[in-house]
Amino acid sequence: MQLSGKIIWLTGASSGIGAALAYELASRGVKLALTARNGAKLTALAEDLRGAGAVAAVFTGDVTDLAEMKRISAEIEHSLGPIDLLLANAGTHFETWPENFNSVEYQNLMNINYGGLLHCLDAVLPQMLLRGTGTVVGIASLAGYRGLPRAGAYGASKAAMIHFLESVRFHLRPRGIKVVVVNPGFVK
């Protein structure tokens, strides 16, 4: 995919994989719409990217809030143009231990990792379908394929992402929308 000039909405952009992706994508001449909960980190990142000549706009928000994701998607389209690529990267991880079993925390993790993907897709899909073009990239994990020690909740949330994206691909491909699943391994 030729990236130069494309408008990319990157969630989870303020740190980790998201921040690294922002720098890489900026070097390829894209217009970045950056979303994360931490507005201060996001603003610092965008300023750094703009200082290097990139187009980077800040849209602070929480992927667990569907209405907020729909509002942000509309703001991106209004200020930058149609979203060519959704890079759904927002997510988190914490260790799960039977001795400290906490179903509420595990459900919250599912809401961030899997629910956040769904909310962002819900926000961009109608416009992509109208245009008959677009790309959706979900950052899942190898942990979604196999049970790992202390990663029960995290792995389950990533398995849900993988399954959903691989399934919805069948319906979106004929409509001109590409679906990509990225499964990183262990990341520092």
N, C-alpha and C positions, 0 to 999 in steps of 0.2 A: 504494500500500500504506500503510495506517495503521500508523505505526511506534510510537506511544506504547505503552509497556508490553511491547513485543516483546523477546525475548531474542536478542541478536545476538552471534555469535562472530566476532570480528575478528582475523585473523592479520596479522602484520607491523605491529603496532599501535604500536611504540615510536618510529617516526620517519616522516618523509616523508608520503606519501599516507595511510598508516595512522593516524598521529597526527592529521592534519587530519580524517579521517573520524571518528575517535573524538570529537573536539570537536563536530563537526556532529551526529552521531548522539545524543550526550549531550544536546544542546540540544533534541532532539525527544522526549525522555522514554523512551528505550530503556534496557534493562538490558544493559550491555556486559560481555562476557567477552573480555578482552584477552590475546592471545598474541603473544610474540616471544621471541627468544633472549636479548635484553639485559634481564635482570630489574631492574636498577637504573633504567634509563630507563622501563621499563614501570610500575614501582612509582611513580615520580615522576609519570608521566602520570595514573595512576589516582588518586593523592592529589589532584592538581590538579582532576580531574573531580569527585571526591567533594566537594571543597571548594566546588564550584559547585553542589552538590546532586544530582549524577548518581549512578546506581548503576553502579559499575565495579569488576569483580573481576579480579585478576591470575592468569594461568595460564601461567607461563613454560615455554617449550618450543620445540623445533626441528621444523619441519614435515617435515624429511627423515626423521624417526623415526616410523614408522607406529604402533608400540606406544604411544609417548608421546602421539600425537594421539588415539588411542582412549581412553587413560586420561584425558586432558584433557576430551574430549567427555563422558565419563561423569561426571567431577567437576563440569562445568558443569551437566549435567542434574540432578545430586544437589543442588547448592548453589543454583542459580538457577531451575531448571525446564527444560522442553523447549526446545531450540534452535529458534527460529523461522526464523532466517536465518544462514547461513554466508556470511561475507564473506571470501573467500580472497584476501588481498592480499599475503601474504608473498612476497617476491621480491627479486632483486638484478640488477644489470647491471654489466658491465665490457666494455671495448672489446676487440675481437678484431682482431688484425693477422696477416697471413700470415707476417711475419718472426719472430713469436713464437708460432707455432702450438702450441697445447697442448690436445690432445684430452681430457686428464683434467680440466682446468679447465672445458672446454665441457660435458662430461658432468655435472660437479658443478653447473653453472648449470642444466642441464636438470632435475637432481634437485631443486633448490630450487624453481624456478619452476613446472615442470609436475608433477614428482613430489610437491611439497608440496600442490598442489591435489588431486591424487589421494588422498593420505593423509588430508587433512581431509575430503574427500567420503566416503571409506571409513569414517571415524569417525562421521559424522552420518547418512548415508543409511539405514542399517537402521531407526533410530528414526523418521525422517521417513516412510519407507515404511509403517511400522506405524501411524502417526498419519494418513497420507494427506494430509499437508500439510507445507509448508516451502518455503523459497526458498534457492537457491544462487546466489551472485554471485561470479564470477571476475574479478579485475582482470588483464586481459591488456594489450595494447598495440597501437596502430596499426602498430608495427614487426612485428607478426605477419602482416601482409598483404602486405608488400613488402620486398624486400631493401634494407637501408640500409648505407652505409659504416660500418665498424667495429662492426656490430651483428649479425654472423652468428649467433653462439651465442644471444644474447639474443632476436633475432627468431625463431629456430627454436623456442625454448622457449615463446614467446608464441603462435606459430602452432599449436603442439601444444595449448596450452590452448584456443584459439579453436575449433579443429576438434573437440576432444573435447567441449567444452561444447555446441556447436551440435548435435553428433550425439546426445549423451545426452538432450538436451532432448526429442527425439521419444519417448523411452521413459518419461521422468519426468512429462511434462505430463499424460498420462491418469491418472497415479497421484496427482495433486494437488500435485506439486512443480514450482515454477517455477525455470527456469534463466535467468540473466541474464549476459551477457558485457559487460564495460565495457572499452573500448579508449581509454585516455588517449593524447594525443599527447605532445609534449615537456613535461616538468614540471621546474620549478626545485626 
